[in-house]
Amino acid sequence: MNSRALRPDAVDALLHKTISILADCKGQMNDILQSTRTEYNYIQMQIQDLNNEIAIWIKNVDRLEREFRRSRQRLYQSSLNCDNLSEQFKKEIYEEADRIREALTIAREREKHLRKRREEQEKSLVRIEQIYRKSEKLVSQVGIAIDFLSGNLEDVNQQLEGMQARYQLGQKVIKVQEDERRRVAREIHDGPAQDLANVVLKAEICEKMFVQGRGKETMVELAELKDMIKESLNDVRRIIYNLRPMTLDDLGLIPTVKKFIDEFKSQTGIRAELTVLGKQKRLDQSVEVALFRTIQEALNNCKKHAEATRVSVKIEFLSNAINVVIDDNGKGFEPQIVRTKMIQNDHFGLLGMEERIVLLGGTWNLQSAPGQGTRIIARIPLDYVKEGL
């Protein structure tokens, strides 16, 4: 055995050399990070400039489309009164229409070209961001390796645990965000987007009827158009409310829950009751959001799965905590089975409830049994929230 290779001074020298190499690599990767961030900011500025330019050309296209419609109307009128107009005047009308049509074609092509450039820049931005994230991760890993080799094993363990926890939480947050974006996109596509397309079509029909002098029919179409716009506006308001009820910011938790329960009763026919105990007060925004989403998700589950006829919500304000208890008389279920599905990420609603409460230092408890209804208990200590702010 080569005893020289095991001498403490040799091992120490090897460690120092390794640490030096890793530190140099870390410095180079930090340079890459800085360059990537600079490139990222530059592309962002280019995208913003393109957005501004696209907005200008959209206005130009809209203006030229209006002018083109008016020129078409003049052509139509000239065709009706062709005997009363001079050839020179008719020629000018046709030339003006051709000029506007040509300008409109150029404007549309310019807008299309700018949108394509923006799309290419956005793809580049995504690639740059991916490079940045990978480099950032490598820098962090090299830093951990340096600490490990330097003997800070306890700190390394804490960093690894923190990184793992942040990674898992980040993955869950990203998935929830993407699920929410897909849901909102579907709602907008199937609702307001379709309605607006119909509004444009209906407006064109009204325009043609008005030009043809069909006043009464135009009024009927306009009335239908007004109703379509009202329905689209209601859809937009509903989508906004589902994202975040404005009353939660303006009035607080209790008025928002009351309004939600009233709507829940009218929509489902389920008898729902709200009981408020203790002295009401405004809470930290994160607490109000977490509790409202918990109540909202619990009642939605009651509507979809529980087959309940009654549900009660009790909110209790204490000096150092707030408690929420939600009871229903539905068919119930086996908690252990649901707990297993939660761990397997099959029940995102229940998992989201628990995570919101636990992240605020609270406790969340699910009680149920087949044929005996379901109870959800959430408790958030207010002093913990204040300390964490």
C-alpha positions, 0 to 999 in steps of 0.5 A: 500500500502506498502510505504516502497517498494517505498522509494528511498533508497530501490529502489536505493539499489535494482538497485545497487544489480541488477547492481552488479548481472548483472556485475558479469554475464557479467564477467562470460560471458566474461570468456566464450568469452575468452575460446571460442576464445581460442578454436576457435584459437586452432581449426583453427590451427588444420585445418591449420595443417590438410590442410598442411598434406592433401597437402602432401598426395595429392602430394604423391597420384599424385606421386604414380598415375604417378608411377602406370601408368608407372608400367601399361605401363611396364606390357603392354610392358612385355605382348607384349614381354613375350617370350623375358623376363625371368620369374624372370624379369616378376615377379619383374615387377608384384610385383612392380606394386602390391607394387605401387598399395597397396601404392596408396590405402593406400595414398588415404585412408589416404587423405580421412581420413584427409579430413574427420577429417578436415570436422569434425573440420570445423563443430566444428569451425562453432559451436564454432563461433555460441557460440561466437557470441551469447555470444558476443551478450549477453555481449552487451545486459547485458552492455546495461542493466547495463547502463540503470539501471545506468541512462545513458539512452541517451547513451543506446538509441544511442547504441540500434540505432547503434546496430539495424543499424549495424544488418540491414546492416550486414544482408544485407551484409551477404545476398549479400555475400551469393548471390555472392558466390552462383553465383560464385559457379554456374559459376565455376561449370558450366564453368571451373569445367566442362571444367577441367573434360573434360580436364582430360578425353581428356588427358587420351585419348591422353595418350592412343593414344600415347601409341598405337602409333596413333600419328596423332590422338593424335595431333588432340586430343591435338589441341582440348585439347588446345582449351578447356584449352583456353576457360576455361582460358577465363571463369576464367578471366571473373569470376575474372573480374566480381568479381573485374576488375583489371584495376580499381586498376591499371588504375582507374575509367575512363579507366575501365568504357571505357573498360566496355562500349566498351564490352557492345556495342559489346555484346548488340548492344546498342549505349552507350556513355561516357562523362567525364567532369572536370579534371580527377583524381584518387579517393579513392578506395571505391569511384571508386568501388561504382561508377563503380558498379553503372554504371555496374548495371545500364547498365545491367538493361538497357540490361535486362529490358529497351529495350533501343537502346541508353544509355549515361554515364556522369562522372563529376569531381568537386573540392569537389564532383563527379557526375555520370548521366546515361540516357537511352531511354528505356521503363521506369517504375513507380518509386513509384512501384519500390521504394516499391519493393526496400523497400521489398528487391525485387530489390537488384540491385537498392538497392545495387546501392543506399546503396553503394552511401549513405554509402559514404555520397552521394546522389542517385536519380532515375527518370523514367516514362513509355515510357520516359526512365530512369535516375540515378543520383549519387553524392559523396562529396569527402571531406566527403570521405576524412574525413571518411578515 
